[in-house]
Amino acid sequence: MRILIYFILVSVLVFSSCERKNKPLGKNNMPVAENITPKIEEKTVPDTANPIKEVEEKLVANNNKLPNPHHYFVIIGSFRNPDNAKKYQEQILKNGFNSEILKNEAGLYRVSVMATNETREAMKEIRRIRSVFPEYYDTWLLIQKK
């Protein structure tokens, strides 16, 4: 008799300690799946499919204006004709980019959307532009020679 009482007591404890949820039922009295949002962990992964191009070149005066003294420039467009660079500058302004036109020794006009002395800051901006504006996937880094 004692064994039966212990067995009943243990059974009651085991079944009462189990968590029981009343899940909503859908068609055919089948439980409806709960909306579970998975936890997503963000990681910075190098973009090996589209690496950031880096070009080192000397900048010269453009329309008698001395080159910007910063060392790193985020380049969003490059043109041989200065009028095309100005048109492009107006076009990207619609996307919120403030820009300046730089000129190199070879006579190319570079449309820059950022000038900085911090390489990390420039790289971060290039990645941001590429992710927010896929049409500018070829944005690159100009390093000014001294």
N, C-alpha and C positions, 0 to 999 in steps of 0.2 A: 504494500500500500504506500509506503514511504517513497518508493521508487516512482510510482505513478504521480504522486504529489510533486516531487522534484522535477519530473519530466514536464508536467503541466506548467509549473512555475517558470522553468527555464524557457519553455516555448513561448509563454506570454512575454517574458522579457525580451527575447530575440525578436519577435514580431513587432513589439511596441517600439523598439529602438530603431527599426528601419524607417527611413524617410519615405513618406508617401505623399505624392503630389496628385492632385486632381487635374489632369490634363484635359483641355477642351477637346471635345470630340467633334469630328467632321462627318463627312458622308460615311455611311456603313458603320457608324460607331467606332471609327478608327481614330486614334489620337492624332491631333494636328501638331506638326513640327513647330517648335518654338523658334522665335527669331533670335538667333545667337550671333552677335557681332564678334568676329574674331579680332583679337588684339594684333595690330600690325605694328611692327617695329621698323622705324625708318633707319636706313643705313646709307651712308655715302659710298657709292660704288663708282670706281673710275669708268668713264665712258670710253671703253676700248673700241667700240664700233665707230665712234666719231671723235678721235682724239683732237685736242686743241692744237692748231698749227701756231707755231711761234716763228716770227721773222724779225731779224735784227737789221735795222737800216738807219741811215742818217737822214734826219729831216732838215729841210732848208726853208728859208723864208717864203711865205705865200702871200702875194700881193703886198710886199714890203712889210709883212707882219712876221716877226721872229717866231720860230717854232716854240711850241709849248715846252716848258722846262721839265715836265714830268718824264718819267722813265718808261712807263708801261701805258699802252693805249689799246682799248677794245675797238677793233675795226669791224665795221658792219658792211662796208662797201669799198670798192677800189675802182678807180676810173682813170683813163688816159686823158679824157676831155674834162676840163673843170666845169663846164656847163652841165654835163651829165652828173657830176658830183653834187652840184647845187640842186638839181632836180630831185636827186635821190634824197638829199637832205630834207627837202620839203615833204617828200613822200613819207619818210620815217617819222617825221614830226607828228603825223596823224596817229601813229602808234605810241606817242608820248615820249619819243627819244629827242633829247636835246643833243646836238652834235656840233662838231667843228670839222673843218676840212684841213687836213695836213698835206704837205707836199714833200716827197722824198727826192733824193738826188737824181733819180732816173726820170723824174718828171711825172710820176704817178700821183694822183690825188686820192688820199685815203679819208674815208668818212669815219670819224671816231666818235663813239658815244660815251666814252669814259677815259679819263686820264688820271693816273695815280702813280705813286711811288711804291706801292705794295703789290707784289706779284699775286699773292693769294686773293686779294680783293678783286683784281682784274680777272683772274680765273673764275672766281665765284660769280662774277657778273656775266661772263661768257656762258657759263652753265645755265644761269638763270634765263638769259635771253634765249638760248637754244630750247629750253624746256617750255617757256611761256610762248615764244614765237617760233614755231617750227620752220617757218619760211626763212629764218635767218640761221639755219643749221651750219652755215659756213663761216660764222663769226670767228675771228681769230685775234691773236695777240701780237701787237707790234712792240718791239723792244727798241727804244731809241739808242743809237750809238752816240757816244760822246765825241 
